[in-house]
Amino acid sequence: MANMNMIQSLNSALDNMLDSDPDVIIFGEDVGYFGGVFRTTDGLQEKHGSHRVFDSPLSEGGIAATAFGMGLNGLRPVVEIQFADYIFPAYDQIVNEMAKVRHRSGGEFWSPVTLRTPAGGGIRGGHHHSQSPESQFTHTPGLKVVYCSTPYNAKGLLISAIESNDPVVFFEPKRCYRGPFYGDPHSVPTWAEHPEAEVPESHYTIPLGEARLAQQGSDCTVISWGAMVHVCEQAISDCGVSCDLIDLQTLVPWDREKVVGSIEKTGRCVIVHEAPKTSGFGAEMVASIQERCFYHLEAPIERVTGWDTPFPHTTEWDYMPGPSRIAAAIVKTQEE
Amino acid sequence: MAPKDTGGKIRVPDAPFRPGEEASFENWPWKPGDFPMPDPKNCRFEDTVDLANGLVRVLDDDGNASGEWDPGLTAEQLLEGLEHMVRLRIFDDRMMKMQRTGLLSFYMRSLGEEAVAIAQTMALEEQDWIFPTYRQPGAQFVRGRSMVSMICHCIGNEEDNIKGRQMPVHYSYREGRFISISSPVGTQFSQAVGVSLASSYKGLDEVTITWIGDGASAEGDYHYALNFASVFNAPVILNLVNNQWAISTHANFATGMGSFASRGIPFGLASIRVDGNDFLALYSVTKWARERAASGSGATHIEVLTYRTGAHSSSDDPSRYRPKDEHTHWPGGDPVDRLKEHLIKLGEWSEDQHKELEERIDGEVIDAYKEAVKFGDLANGPYPSADTIFTEVYEEMPWHLREQHDEMMGG
């Protein structure tokens, strides 16, 4: 075991996979010689060679398409889209091609690509370095969608994603790369003392489709993913309500059993994500939860999300869900 | 039967020099006067093949201007260009210092590329549209934008004309026909073709100029632009600024061939490569392209050959991926120094006058900065009001945004 921040644990996952599987190949913008603008692939080119870890042209569509083709012919590409905001030139390749080839070919062809992409706000990135577009992909049959939140789950989930024979869009909450984020922009803790920063140096997996019970309680089920998991932890502590905190980890396929089990116990639910509300993944969960848990619910399900607006630069703390909005929603579920 | 193992590997290119290596660019073979100037109105794209594979220069290494491409600018025009470039460099230095103290979140300098937007915008008419990237803020000086207004944007205060919505350097300046900058690289390139076609549709004497980086030219948008411009004979000037580096990605990863300019030829576009650190050559080539576009002869594709002397942005550290002194070996030299030397050669300028100019502008920039921070800064506020999150998402606010707005303001 070693203490790692999220950058280091992702790097360790990639390193393990490059060691163990000669079909794993990594490319993307600035990921080769430089080691990535967030340093996630630091040292991997030097160790594994420039034919396995290399820079690509600045072309997200080209990156996705080329990775898709490599995957068709037996490789296991892990590509980086430098910011999730920049994934859209690749959208056609991901949504119409990668996601559908297994089905369209009657199972004759598939392409096990993993697309890693830093997502989410909190770094003063404005419109185009802050968005969290997971629901643009959860709406696409054929894709698995993962959103890590800690150094430990980042590594285990990334290895599972790479080993998956289905294409995976893997979101990394960039605000949590170097430390957890509790919703206070002026507090910048590191991962150093955090229990989830104890990470095995060797290979391990966290199965895709399994949620993590980050905290156990009795009166409300709080569900989130990515950086917001830590903000929820703060909110739960602030409001003093006893909550289950479920870190979804995988959005498609999501761990319905764990969520339903928790809500049957608590009767109350708050869903938190930083992406906009309309057609956000929270909406899908609310619909599924009411199908399964209608008679267990003691209060309407609350959603705390980013607003239905573009992500702002200067006023980002008014945009992102903070502990006070989340705590208020938790308290509201207790009033019924 | 399984195919036999060839032992081959993917051929991955590399940058010419890495940290610890001695950078050395072979001297350019091209001299001012090497290339005749074809008639912009009537020449065919095939007539520009030599220009696309060569390099148009006007200023030699000693500051002398010569050749058919010498635009014959007056001393007054040259001094105006010099002043804009010096202002941009000093402005950039001041903003970078402010970034280091947290007064703005991020910054991008134009260091080494000051001539690009400034010479090219000066060569246009005032009704022409500018569709820039983040490395052409200098066009705003030519179009008369105040530094106070630019700084207010960069520090995201109450006077920011785009209300704190975008990162610094993502200017929008409608008055100067300077279209809002977007972070995703390359998108503006094909959009600019559309802007120019609207001018065609309306029958207006307007030309659109746009730029893209060498790195971003790998995006689809670049190729869409060349094709649409060719198919619809668009009055647009398509500049590919080859400054060698896209963050850490060398231009060798953007093309497998030597000249970016010549990519325009198979699309049927007049194509020229120009020395991007040569103010006179840039001005002249742009003037030529404007005349061609305005005459109805279509778009010109220009490779602006230069070097990104500074970091990509305040978040970047180029010493990790290129020799620290690589820019000192660049055969194009420094654009400000070259124009200064030229003016001195002409007897229109002196080192003392240049120093005075720098001091005067430094004072102006400091005054502008002091004025701008009166309206707030990113570290201390005041910021644009939080309700600006909800305005201008749509022309009119729909009910669901109204509800969320009220929730935020009330909560």
Interface residues (C-beta under 8 A of the other chain):
Chain A: E29 D30 G32 Y33 F34 G35 V37 S50 H51 F54 D55 S56 P57 L58 S59 E60 G61 G62 D85 Y86 F88 P89 R124 G125 G126 H127 H128 H129 K277 T278 W307 D308 T309 P310 P312 H313 T314 T315 D318 Y319 S324 R325 A328
Chain B: K9 I10 V12 D14 A15 R18 S105 F106 G156 D160 K163 G164 R165 Q166 M167 H170 S182 S183 P184 V185 G186 G215 A216 A218 E219 G220 D221 A246 I247 S248 T249 F253 A254 S315 D316 R320 Y321 L378 Y383 P384 A386 T388 I389 F390 V393 H400 L401 Q404 M408 G411
